[in-house]
């Protein structure tokens, strides 16, 4: 009896996996915007005007300086030390 269950359970699992894959392949594509409608020319013009107004408004904002709270504490960068010769030896040409 036990020998029969050791064959039936893996076969049932394999069958379940195969049917799950087959069902997933047959599913209709999922749309993230199911009720999307096209814009009328007036709505497109209105949207374009809103975009242009936004771009004009963001262009008027002055550039912000970077805020560095550690600037007074951090030491100034020292001059870089000269490069040391590599141990690899002369280059082959």
Secondary structure as GFF3:
##gff-version 3
##sequence-region A 1 93
A	DSSP	alpha_helix	2	25	.	.	.	ID=ss1
A	DSSP	alpha_helix	41	60	.	.	.	ID=ss2
###
